Amino acid sequence: MSWLVWVSFVALFIGLWHEVNRFPITNKSILKLSEKLDELEAENRLLQNKVESLSEESIAFQ
C-alpha cells in the first residue's frame, strides 16, 4: 500500500476515536442504535416464526 492509503487509514481511525471518546453522546447513541438493532432482530425472528406457523395452519385447513 502506498503511504497515502496508510495516512488515510490513520486519519480515519483518529477521527473515529475522537468522536467516540470526546463526545459521550455519540458513544451513547451508537450503543442505543446497537441495542435497537438487537431488539429489531429479535422481533423479526418472532414475526418469522408467527408467519411460518400461520402458513402451516393455512395449509392444514386446505
CHARMM-style PDB file with segment names, atoms N, HN, CA, C and O in Angstrom:
ATOM      1  N   MET     1       0.831  -1.183   0.000  1.00  0.00      PROA
ATOM      2  CA  MET     1       0.000   0.000   0.000  1.00  0.00      PROA
ATOM      3  C   MET     1       0.874   1.244   0.000  1.00  0.00      PROA
ATOM      4  O   MET     1       1.976   1.265   0.550  1.00  0.00      PROA
ATOM      5  N   SER     2       0.358   2.247  -0.618  1.00  0.00      PROA
ATOM      6  HN  SER     2      -0.537   2.230  -1.065  1.00  0.00      PROA
ATOM      7  CA  SER     2       1.118   3.486  -0.656  1.00  0.00      PROA
ATOM      8  C   SER     2       0.976   4.226   0.673  1.00  0.00      PROA
ATOM      9  O   SER     2       0.083   3.935   1.469  1.00  0.00      PROA
ATOM     10  N   TRP     3       1.837   5.148   0.890  1.00  0.00      PROA
ATOM     11  HN  TRP     3       2.563   5.385   0.244  1.00  0.00      PROA
ATOM     12  CA  TRP     3       1.814   5.894   2.147  1.00  0.00      PROA
ATOM     13  C   TRP     3       0.546   6.715   2.283  1.00  0.00      PROA
ATOM     14  O   TRP     3       0.094   6.968   3.399  1.00  0.00      PROA
ATOM     15  N   LEU     4      -0.038   7.137   1.163  1.00  0.00      PROA
ATOM     16  HN  LEU     4       0.330   6.932   0.256  1.00  0.00      PROA
ATOM     17  CA  LEU     4      -1.260   7.939   1.208  1.00  0.00      PROA
ATOM     18  C   LEU     4      -2.439   7.120   1.754  1.00  0.00      PROA
ATOM     19  O   LEU     4      -3.281   7.643   2.485  1.00  0.00      PROA
ATOM     20  N   VAL     5      -2.488   5.846   1.395  1.00  0.00      PROA
ATOM     21  HN  VAL     5      -1.804   5.421   0.801  1.00  0.00      PROA
ATOM     22  CA  VAL     5      -3.540   4.973   1.915  1.00  0.00      PROA
ATOM     23  C   VAL     5      -3.361   4.785   3.418  1.00  0.00      PROA
ATOM     24  O   VAL     5      -4.334   4.826   4.170  1.00  0.00      PROA
ATOM     25  N   TRP     6      -2.125   4.579   3.854  1.00  0.00      PROA
ATOM     26  HN  TRP     6      -1.334   4.546   3.243  1.00  0.00      PROA
ATOM     27  CA  TRP     6      -1.864   4.412   5.296  1.00  0.00      PROA
ATOM     28  C   TRP     6      -2.238   5.684   6.072  1.00  0.00      PROA
ATOM     29  O   TRP     6      -2.824   5.609   7.152  1.00  0.00      PROA
ATOM     30  N   VAL     7      -1.901   6.820   5.524  1.00  0.00      PROA
ATOM     31  HN  VAL     7      -1.425   6.881   4.647  1.00  0.00      PROA
ATOM     32  CA  VAL     7      -2.245   8.085   6.170  1.00  0.00      PROA
ATOM     33  C   VAL     7      -3.765   8.229   6.250  1.00  0.00      PROA
ATOM     34  O   VAL     7      -4.286   8.710   7.257  1.00  0.00      PROA
ATOM     35  N   SER     8      -4.468   7.826   5.219  1.00  0.00      PROA
ATOM     36  HN  SER     8      -4.045   7.435   4.402  1.00  0.00      PROA
ATOM     37  CA  SER     8      -5.934   7.897   5.224  1.00  0.00      PROA
ATOM     38  C   SER     8      -6.527   6.998   6.298  1.00  0.00      PROA
ATOM     39  O   SER     8      -7.454   7.399   7.002  1.00  0.00      PROA
ATOM     40  N   PHE     9      -5.994   5.775   6.427  1.00  0.00      PROA
ATOM     41  HN  PHE     9      -5.241   5.450   5.855  1.00  0.00      PROA
ATOM     42  CA  PHE     9      -6.483   4.859   7.462  1.00  0.00      PROA
ATOM     43  C   PHE     9      -6.224   5.405   8.864  1.00  0.00      PROA
ATOM     44  O   PHE     9      -7.087   5.321   9.738  1.00  0.00      PROA
ATOM     45  N   VAL    10      -5.053   5.956   9.072  1.00  0.00      PROA
ATOM     46  HN  VAL    10      -4.352   6.024   8.362  1.00  0.00      PROA
ATOM     47  CA  VAL    10      -4.719   6.527  10.381  1.00  0.00      PROA
ATOM     48  C   VAL    10      -5.637   7.703  10.693  1.00  0.00      PROA
ATOM     49  O   VAL    10      -6.118   7.833  11.819  1.00  0.00      PROA
ATOM     50  N   ALA    11      -5.882   8.557   9.707  1.00  0.00      PROA
ATOM     51  HN  ALA    11      -5.492   8.451   8.792  1.00  0.00      PROA
ATOM     52  CA  ALA    11      -6.765   9.712   9.912  1.00  0.00      PROA
ATOM     53  C   ALA    11      -8.187   9.252  10.223  1.00  0.00      PROA
ATOM     54  O   ALA    11      -8.851   9.830  11.083  1.00  0.00      PROA
ATOM     55  N   LEU    12      -8.654   8.223   9.534  1.00  0.00      PROA
ATOM     56  HN  LEU    12      -8.115   7.753   8.835  1.00  0.00      PROA
ATOM     57  CA  LEU    12      -9.986   7.681   9.802  1.00  0.00      PROA
ATOM     58  C   LEU    12     -10.068   7.133  11.220  1.00  0.00      PROA
ATOM     59  O   LEU    12     -11.039   7.395  11.930  1.00  0.00      PROA
ATOM     60  N   PHE    13      -9.069   6.381  11.636  1.00  0.00      PROA
ATOM     61  HN  PHE    13      -8.280   6.168  11.060  1.00  0.00      PROA
ATOM     62  CA  PHE    13      -9.039   5.830  12.990  1.00  0.00      PROA
ATOM     63  C   PHE    13      -9.025   6.941  14.037  1.00  0.00      PROA
ATOM     64  O   PHE    13      -9.757   6.872  15.024  1.00  0.00      PROA
ATOM     65  N   ILE    14      -8.220   7.934  13.832  1.00  0.00      PROA
ATOM     66  HN  ILE    14      -7.625   7.990  13.030  1.00  0.00      PROA
ATOM     67  CA  ILE    14      -8.142   9.051  14.784  1.00  0.00      PROA
ATOM     68  C   ILE    14      -9.475   9.786  14.843  1.00  0.00      PROA
ATOM     69  O   ILE    14      -9.925  10.164  15.925  1.00  0.00      PROA
ATOM     70  N   GLY    15     -10.102   9.990  13.707  1.00  0.00      PROA
ATOM     71  HN  GLY    15      -9.737   9.684  12.828  1.00  0.00      PROA
ATOM     72  CA  GLY    15     -11.407  10.665  13.686  1.00  0.00      PROA
ATOM     73  C   GLY    15     -12.467   9.879  14.440  1.00  0.00      PROA
ATOM     74  O   GLY    15     -13.228  10.454  15.218  1.00  0.00      PROA
ATOM     75  N   LEU    16     -12.525   8.561  14.218  1.00  0.00      PROA
ATOM     76  HN  LEU    16     -11.907   8.094  13.586  1.00  0.00      PROA
ATOM     77  CA  LEU    16     -13.493   7.727  14.940  1.00  0.00      PROA
ATOM     78  C   LEU    16     -13.209   7.712  16.433  1.00  0.00      PROA
ATOM     79  O   LEU    16     -14.129   7.809  17.245  1.00  0.00      PROA
ATOM     80  N   TRP    17     -11.940   7.592  16.796  1.00  0.00      PROA
ATOM     81  HN  TRP    17     -11.193   7.514  16.137  1.00  0.00      PROA
ATOM     82  CA  TRP    17     -11.568   7.591  18.211  1.00  0.00      PROA
ATOM     83  C   TRP    17     -11.966   8.912  18.862  1.00  0.00      PROA
ATOM     84  O   TRP    17     -12.475   8.930  19.982  1.00  0.00      PROA
ATOM     85  N   HSD    18     -11.735   9.996  18.169  1.00  0.00      PROA
ATOM     86  HN  HSD    18     -11.321   9.982  17.259  1.00  0.00      PROA
ATOM     87  CA  HSD    18     -12.078  11.315  18.689  1.00  0.00      PROA
ATOM     88  C   HSD    18     -13.584  11.436  18.900  1.00  0.00      PROA
ATOM     89  O   HSD    18     -14.022  11.936  19.937  1.00  0.00      PROA
ATOM     90  N   GLU    19     -14.376  10.989  17.938  1.00  0.00      PROA
ATOM     91  HN  GLU    19     -14.020  10.584  17.096  1.00  0.00      PROA
ATOM     92  CA  GLU    19     -15.830  11.070  18.058  1.00  0.00      PROA
ATOM     93  C   GLU    19     -16.332  10.274  19.258  1.00  0.00      PROA
ATOM     94  O   GLU    19     -17.164  10.761  20.023  1.00  0.00      PROA
ATOM     95  N   VAL    20     -15.838   9.070  19.423  1.00  0.00      PROA
ATOM     96  HN  VAL    20     -15.162   8.674  18.802  1.00  0.00      PROA
ATOM     97  CA  VAL    20     -16.328   8.201  20.494  1.00  0.00      PROA
ATOM     98  C   VAL    20     -15.870   8.690  21.862  1.00  0.00      PROA
ATOM     99  O   VAL    20     -16.651   8.683  22.814  1.00  0.00      PROA
ATOM    100  N   ASN    21     -14.637   9.108  21.970  1.00  0.00      PROA
ATOM    101  HN  ASN    21     -14.003   9.115  21.197  1.00  0.00      PROA
ATOM    102  CA  ASN    21     -14.096   9.479  23.277  1.00  0.00      PROA
ATOM    103  C   ASN    21     -14.365  10.921  23.684  1.00  0.00      PROA
ATOM    104  O   ASN    21     -14.556  11.192  24.870  1.00  0.00      PROA
ATOM    105  N   ARG    22     -14.386  11.826  22.764  1.00  0.00      PROA
ATOM    106  HN  ARG    22     -14.231  11.605  21.801  1.00  0.00      PROA
ATOM    107  CA  ARG    22     -14.573  13.234  23.113  1.00  0.00      PROA
ATOM    108  C   ARG    22     -16.036  13.618  23.231  1.00  0.00      PROA
ATOM    109  O   ARG    22     -16.375  14.589  23.908  1.00  0.00      PROA
ATOM    110  N   PHE    23     -16.902  12.862  22.577  1.00  0.00      PROA
ATOM    111  HN  PHE    23     -16.627  12.073  22.027  1.00  0.00      PROA
ATOM    112  CA  PHE    23     -18.312  13.190  22.600  1.00  0.00      PROA
ATOM    113  C   PHE    23     -19.095  11.980  23.108  1.00  0.00      PROA
ATOM    114  O   PHE    23     -19.479  11.115  22.321  1.00  0.00      PROA
ATOM    115  N   PRO    24     -19.333  11.915  24.425  1.00  0.00      PROA
ATOM    116  CA  PRO    24     -20.016  10.753  25.006  1.00  0.00      PROA
ATOM    117  C   PRO    24     -21.402  10.528  24.418  1.00  0.00      PROA
ATOM    118  O   PRO    24     -21.886   9.396  24.387  1.00  0.00      PROA
ATOM    119  N   ILE    25     -22.037  11.582  23.956  1.00  0.00      PROA
ATOM    120  HN  ILE    25     -21.644  12.502  23.981  1.00  0.00      PROA
ATOM    121  CA  ILE    25     -23.369  11.432  23.364  1.00  0.00      PROA
ATOM    122  C   ILE    25     -23.281  10.567  22.106  1.00  0.00      PROA
ATOM    123  O   ILE    25     -24.171   9.758  21.844  1.00  0.00      PROA
ATOM    124  N   THR    26     -22.215  10.734  21.333  1.00  0.00      PROA
ATOM    125  HN  THR    26     -21.492  11.391  21.546  1.00  0.00      PROA
ATOM    126  CA  THR    26     -22.031   9.908  20.144  1.00  0.00      PROA
ATOM    127  C   THR    26     -21.892   8.451  20.536  1.00  0.00      PROA
ATOM    128  O   THR    26     -22.499   7.578  19.917  1.00  0.00      PROA
ATOM    129  N   ASN    27     -21.105   8.184  21.551  1.00  0.00      PROA
ATOM    130  HN  ASN    27     -20.611   8.893  22.055  1.00  0.00      PROA
ATOM    131  CA  ASN    27     -20.908   6.813  22.021  1.00  0.00      PROA
ATOM    132  C   ASN    27     -22.229   6.228  22.514  1.00  0.00      PROA
ATOM    133  O   ASN    27     -22.551   5.077  22.221  1.00  0.00      PROA
ATOM    134  N   LYS    28     -22.996   7.027  23.269  1.00  0.00      PROA
ATOM    135  HN  LYS    28     -22.735   7.962  23.507  1.00  0.00      PROA
ATOM    136  CA  LYS    28     -24.283   6.554  23.767  1.00  0.00      PROA
ATOM    137  C   LYS    28     -25.253   6.289  22.621  1.00  0.00      PROA
ATOM    138  O   LYS    28     -25.997   5.309  22.651  1.00  0.00      PROA
ATOM    139  N   SER    29     -25.248   7.144  21.624  1.00  0.00      PROA
ATOM    140  HN  SER    29     -24.643   7.940  21.599  1.00  0.00      PROA
ATOM    141  CA  SER    29     -26.166   6.934  20.508  1.00  0.00      PROA
ATOM    142  C   SER    29     -25.779   5.688  19.715  1.00  0.00      PROA
ATOM    143  O   SER    29     -26.654   4.976  19.222  1.00  0.00      PROA
ATOM    144  N   ILE    30     -24.486   5.419  19.587  1.00  0.00      PROA
ATOM    145  HN  ILE    30     -23.775   5.997  19.987  1.00  0.00      PROA
ATOM    146  CA  ILE    30     -24.052   4.195  18.912  1.00  0.00      PROA
ATOM    147  C   ILE    30     -24.509   2.979  19.700  1.00  0.00      PROA
ATOM    148  O   ILE    30     -24.965   2.000  19.110  1.00  0.00      PROA
ATOM    149  N   LEU    31     -24.395   3.022  21.028  1.00  0.00      PROA
ATOM    150  HN  LEU    31     -24.025   3.818  21.508  1.00  0.00      PROA
ATOM    151  CA  LEU    31     -24.853   1.910  21.858  1.00  0.00      PROA
ATOM    152  C   LEU    31     -26.365   1.739  21.767  1.00  0.00      PROA
ATOM    153  O   LEU    31     -26.861   0.614  21.709  1.00  0.00      PROA
ATOM    154  N   LYS    32     -27.104   2.858  21.754  1.00  0.00      PROA
ATOM    155  HN  LYS    32     -26.701   3.772  21.801  1.00  0.00      PROA
ATOM    156  CA  LYS    32     -28.558   2.778  21.627  1.00  0.00      PROA
ATOM    157  C   LYS    32     -28.962   2.171  20.280  1.00  0.00      PROA
ATOM    158  O   LYS    32     -29.888   1.362  20.208  1.00  0.00      PROA
ATOM    159  N   LEU    33     -28.265   2.565  19.227  1.00  0.00      PROA
ATOM    160  HN  LEU    33     -27.513   3.222  19.285  1.00  0.00      PROA
ATOM    161  CA  LEU    33     -28.557   2.002  17.915  1.00  0.00      PROA
ATOM    162  C   LEU    33     -28.278   0.501  17.886  1.00  0.00      PROA
ATOM    163  O   LEU    33     -29.024  -0.267  17.277  1.00  0.00      PROA
ATOM    164  N   SER    34     -27.211   0.099  18.540  1.00  0.00      PROA
ATOM    165  HN  SER    34     -26.605   0.723  19.034  1.00  0.00      PROA
ATOM    166  CA  SER    34     -26.883  -1.322  18.604  1.00  0.00      PROA
ATOM    167  C   SER    34     -27.954  -2.092  19.366  1.00  0.00      PROA
ATOM    168  O   SER    34     -28.359  -3.175  18.945  1.00  0.00      PROA
ATOM    169  N   GLU    35     -28.418  -1.534  20.491  1.00  0.00      PROA
ATOM    170  HN  GLU    35     -28.089  -0.653  20.832  1.00  0.00      PROA
ATOM    171  CA  GLU    35     -29.481  -2.183  21.266  1.00  0.00      PROA
ATOM    172  C   GLU    35     -30.772  -2.259  20.456  1.00  0.00      PROA
ATOM    173  O   GLU    35     -31.448  -3.289  20.458  1.00  0.00      PROA
ATOM    174  N   LYS    36     -31.112  -1.186  19.771  1.00  0.00      PROA
ATOM    175  HN  LYS    36     -30.564  -0.350  19.769  1.00  0.00      PROA
ATOM    176  CA  LYS    36     -32.328  -1.162  18.951  1.00  0.00      PROA
ATOM    177  C   LYS    36     -32.239  -2.187  17.827  1.00  0.00      PROA
ATOM    178  O   LYS    36     -33.229  -2.845  17.506  1.00  0.00      PROA
ATOM    179  N   LEU    37     -31.079  -2.323  17.239  1.00  0.00      PROA
ATOM    180  HN  LEU    37     -30.275  -1.789  17.500  1.00  0.00      PROA
ATOM    181  CA  LEU    37     -30.889  -3.319  16.189  1.00  0.00      PROA
ATOM    182  C   LEU    37     -31.091  -4.730  16.740  1.00  0.00      PROA
ATOM    183  O   LEU    37     -31.714  -5.567  16.088  1.00  0.00      PROA
ATOM    184  N   ASP    38     -30.569  -4.996  17.933  1.00  0.00      PROA
ATOM    185  HN  ASP    38     -30.063  -4.316  18.464  1.00  0.00      PROA
ATOM    186  CA  ASP    38     -30.781  -6.304  18.563  1.00  0.00      PROA
ATOM    187  C   ASP    38     -32.261  -6.559  18.815  1.00  0.00      PROA
ATOM    188  O   ASP    38     -32.750  -7.665  18.584  1.00  0.00      PROA
ATOM    189  N   GLU    39     -32.975  -5.542  19.289  1.00  0.00      PROA
ATOM    190  HN  GLU    39     -32.578  -4.644  19.477  1.00  0.00      PROA
ATOM    191  CA  GLU    39     -34.414  -5.678  19.528  1.00  0.00      PROA
ATOM    192  C   GLU    39     -35.166  -5.964  18.227  1.00  0.00      PROA
ATOM    193  O   GLU    39     -36.060  -6.810  18.189  1.00  0.00      PROA
ATOM    194  N   LEU    40     -34.796  -5.254  17.171  1.00  0.00      PROA
ATOM    195  HN  LEU    40     -34.070  -4.567  17.201  1.00  0.00      PROA
ATOM    196  CA  LEU    40     -35.453  -5.460  15.880  1.00  0.00      PROA
ATOM    197  C   LEU    40     -35.169  -6.854  15.317  1.00  0.00      PROA
ATOM    198  O   LEU    40     -36.045  -7.471  14.710  1.00  0.00      PROA
ATOM    199  N   GLU    41     -33.957  -7.345  15.517  1.00  0.00      PROA
ATOM    200  HN  GLU    41     -33.246  -6.845  16.011  1.00  0.00      PROA
ATOM    201  CA  GLU    41     -33.636  -8.696  15.055  1.00  0.00      PROA
ATOM    202  C   GLU    41     -34.453  -9.735  15.812  1.00  0.00      PROA
ATOM    203  O   GLU    41     -34.932 -10.701  15.218  1.00  0.00      PROA
ATOM    204  N   ALA    42     -34.617  -9.544  17.123  1.00  0.00      PROA
ATOM    205  HN  ALA    42     -34.228  -8.760  17.606  1.00  0.00      PROA
ATOM    206  CA  ALA    42     -35.420 -10.473  17.915  1.00  0.00      PROA
ATOM    207  C   ALA    42     -36.887 -10.420  17.472  1.00  0.00      PROA
ATOM    208  O   ALA    42     -37.543 -11.455  17.349  1.00  0.00      PROA
ATOM    209  N   GLU    43     -37.389  -9.215  17.236  1.00  0.00      PROA
ATOM    210  HN  GLU    43     -36.857  -8.374  17.336  1.00  0.00      PROA
ATOM    211  CA  GLU    43     -38.774  -9.068  16.782  1.00  0.00      PROA
ATOM    212  C   GLU    43     -38.951  -9.698  15.397  1.00  0.00      PROA
ATOM    213  O   GLU    43     -39.981 -10.311  15.114  1.00  0.00      PROA
ATOM    214  N   ASN    44     -37.962  -9.546  14.558  1.00  0.00      PROA
ATOM    215  HN  ASN    44     -37.125  -9.048  14.788  1.00  0.00      PROA
ATOM    216  CA  ASN    44     -38.022 -10.136  13.223  1.00  0.00      PROA
ATOM    217  C   ASN    44     -38.089 -11.660  13.303  1.00  0.00      PROA
ATOM    218  O   ASN    44     -38.867 -12.282  12.580  1.00  0.00      PROA
ATOM    219  N   ARG    45     -37.278 -12.268  14.178  1.00  0.00      PROA
ATOM    220  HN  ARG    45     -36.646 -11.762  14.766  1.00  0.00      PROA
ATOM    221  CA  ARG    45     -37.328 -13.724  14.344  1.00  0.00      PROA
ATOM    222  C   ARG    45     -38.696 -14.164  14.841  1.00  0.00      PROA
ATOM    223  O   ARG    45     -39.235 -15.167  14.374  1.00  0.00      PROA
ATOM    224  N   LEU    46     -39.262 -13.417  15.791  1.00  0.00      PROA
ATOM    225  HN  LEU    46     -38.824 -12.603  16.171  1.00  0.00      PROA
ATOM    226  CA  LEU    46     -40.582 -13.742  16.321  1.00  0.00      PROA
ATOM    227  C   LEU    46     -41.636 -13.667  15.221  1.00  0.00      PROA
ATOM    228  O   LEU    46     -42.479 -14.557  15.106  1.00  0.00      PROA
ATOM    229  N   LEU    47     -41.592 -12.623  14.423  1.00  0.00      PROA
ATOM    230  HN  LEU    47     -40.907 -11.901  14.516  1.00  0.00      PROA
ATOM    231  CA  LEU    47     -42.553 -12.477  13.329  1.00  0.00      PROA
ATOM    232  C   LEU    47     -42.377 -13.566  12.278  1.00  0.00      PROA
ATOM    233  O   LEU    47     -43.359 -14.052  11.716  1.00  0.00      PROA
ATOM    234  N   GLN    48     -41.143 -13.947  12.012  1.00  0.00      PROA
ATOM    235  HN  GLN    48     -40.345 -13.552  12.468  1.00  0.00      PROA
ATOM    236  CA  GLN    48     -40.904 -15.034  11.062  1.00  0.00      PROA
ATOM    237  C   GLN    48     -41.511 -16.337  11.569  1.00  0.00      PROA
ATOM    238  O   GLN    48     -42.097 -17.095  10.796  1.00  0.00      PROA
ATOM    239  N   ASN    49     -41.372 -16.596  12.860  1.00  0.00      PROA
ATOM    240  HN  ASN    49     -40.896 -15.981  13.488  1.00  0.00      PROA
ATOM    241  CA  ASN    49     -41.961 -17.801  13.444  1.00  0.00      PROA
ATOM    242  C   ASN    49     -43.482 -17.759  13.348  1.00  0.00      PROA
ATOM    243  O   ASN    49     -44.114 -18.773  13.051  1.00  0.00      PROA
ATOM    244  N   LYS    50     -44.074 -16.588  13.599  1.00  0.00      PROA
ATOM    245  HN  LYS    50     -43.561 -15.764  13.840  1.00  0.00      PROA
ATOM    246  CA  LYS    50     -45.527 -16.460  13.502  1.00  0.00      PROA
ATOM    247  C   LYS    50     -46.009 -16.682  12.070  1.00  0.00      PROA
ATOM    248  O   LYS    50     -47.021 -17.347  11.850  1.00  0.00      PROA
ATOM    249  N   VAL    51     -45.291 -16.128  11.104  1.00  0.00      PROA
ATOM    250  HN  VAL    51     -44.469 -15.587  11.283  1.00  0.00      PROA
ATOM    251  CA  VAL    51     -45.666 -16.296   9.703  1.00  0.00      PROA
ATOM    252  C   VAL    51     -45.567 -17.770   9.309  1.00  0.00      PROA
ATOM    253  O   VAL    51     -46.439 -18.291   8.614  1.00  0.00      PROA
ATOM    254  N   GLU    52     -44.516 -18.430   9.749  1.00  0.00      PROA
ATOM    255  HN  GLU    52     -43.807 -18.007  10.313  1.00  0.00      PROA
ATOM    256  CA  GLU    52     -44.366 -19.851   9.435  1.00  0.00      PROA
ATOM    257  C   GLU    52     -45.496 -20.676  10.046  1.00  0.00      PROA
ATOM    258  O   GLU    52     -46.036 -21.570   9.393  1.00  0.00      PROA
ATOM    259  N   SER    53     -45.855 -20.380  11.294  1.00  0.00      PROA
ATOM    260  HN  SER    53     -45.416 -19.655  11.824  1.00  0.00      PROA
ATOM    261  CA  SER    53     -46.936 -21.143  11.929  1.00  0.00      PROA
ATOM    262  C   SER    53     -48.270 -20.852  11.253  1.00  0.00      PROA
ATOM    263  O   SER    53     -49.079 -21.763  11.078  1.00  0.00      PROA
ATOM    264  N   LEU    54     -48.516 -19.599  10.870  1.00  0.00      PROA
ATOM    265  HN  LEU    54     -47.859 -18.859  11.012  1.00  0.00      PROA
ATOM    266  CA  LEU    54     -49.749 -19.276  10.148  1.00  0.00      PROA
ATOM    267  C   LEU    54     -49.777 -19.950   8.782  1.00  0.00      PROA
ATOM    268  O   LEU    54     -50.828 -20.403   8.329  1.00  0.00      PROA
ATOM    269  N   SER    55     -48.648 -20.013   8.142  1.00  0.00      PROA
ATOM    270  HN  SER    55     -47.794 -19.645   8.509  1.00  0.00      PROA
ATOM    271  CA  SER    55     -48.574 -20.692   6.857  1.00  0.00      PROA
ATOM    272  C   SER    55     -48.887 -22.181   7.004  1.00  0.00      PROA
ATOM    273  O   SER    55     -49.607 -22.755   6.187  1.00  0.00      PROA
ATOM    274  N   GLU    56     -48.343 -22.793   8.043  1.00  0.00      PROA
ATOM    275  HN  GLU    56     -47.758 -22.326   8.706  1.00  0.00      PROA
ATOM    276  CA  GLU    56     -48.614 -24.201   8.298  1.00  0.00      PROA
ATOM    277  C   GLU    56     -50.086 -24.417   8.636  1.00  0.00      PROA
ATOM    278  O   GLU    56     -50.678 -25.409   8.212  1.00  0.00      PROA
ATOM    279  N   GLU    57     -50.683 -23.494   9.400  1.00  0.00      PROA
ATOM    280  HN  GLU    57     -50.202 -22.689   9.745  1.00  0.00      PROA
ATOM    281  CA  GLU    57     -52.101 -23.600   9.731  1.00  0.00      PROA
ATOM    282  C   GLU    57     -52.965 -23.452   8.481  1.00  0.00      PROA
ATOM    283  O   GLU    57     -53.949 -24.176   8.329  1.00  0.00      PROA
ATOM    284  N   SER    58     -52.621 -22.544   7.599  1.00  0.00      PROA
ATOM    285  HN  SER    58     -51.822 -21.956   7.723  1.00  0.00      PROA
ATOM    286  CA  SER    58     -53.425 -22.351   6.396  1.00  0.00      PROA
ATOM    287  C   SER    58     -53.331 -23.575   5.489  1.00  0.00      PROA
ATOM    288  O   SER    58     -54.311 -23.944   4.843  1.00  0.00      PROA
ATOM    289  N   ILE    59     -52.175 -24.195   5.438  1.00  0.00      PROA
ATOM    290  HN  ILE    59     -51.378 -23.895   5.963  1.00  0.00      PROA
ATOM    291  CA  ILE    59     -52.016 -25.411   4.648  1.00  0.00      PROA
ATOM    292  C   ILE    59     -52.844 -26.543   5.269  1.00  0.00      PROA
ATOM    293  O   ILE    59     -53.428 -27.351   4.546  1.00  0.00      PROA
ATOM    294  N   ALA    60     -52.897 -26.602   6.601  1.00  0.00      PROA
ATOM    295  HN  ALA    60     -52.423 -25.946   7.188  1.00  0.00      PROA
ATOM    296  CA  ALA    60     -53.664 -27.638   7.275  1.00  0.00      PROA
ATOM    297  C   ALA    60     -55.157 -27.489   7.032  1.00  0.00      PROA
ATOM    298  O   ALA    60     -55.869 -28.491   6.990  1.00  0.00      PROA
ATOM    299  N   PHE    61     -55.648 -26.272   6.870  1.00  0.00      PROA
ATOM    300  HN  PHE    61     -55.069 -25.457   6.904  1.00  0.00      PROA
ATOM    301  CA  PHE    61     -57.081 -26.047   6.640  1.00  0.00      PROA
ATOM    302  C   PHE    61     -57.478 -26.364   5.196  1.00  0.00      PROA
ATOM    303  O   PHE    61     -58.653 -26.598   4.915  1.00  0.00      PROA
ATOM    304  N   GLN    62     -56.543 -26.373   4.317  1.00  0.00      PROA
ATOM    305  HN  GLN    62     -55.589 -26.182   4.545  1.00  0.00      PROA
ATOM    306  CA  GLN    62     -56.887 -26.616   2.905  1.00  0.00      PROA
ATOM    307  C   GLN    62     -57.054 -28.046   2.711  1.00  0.00      PROA
ATOM    308  OT1 GLN    62     -57.345 -28.489   1.600  1.00  0.00      PROA
TER     309      GLN     62
END
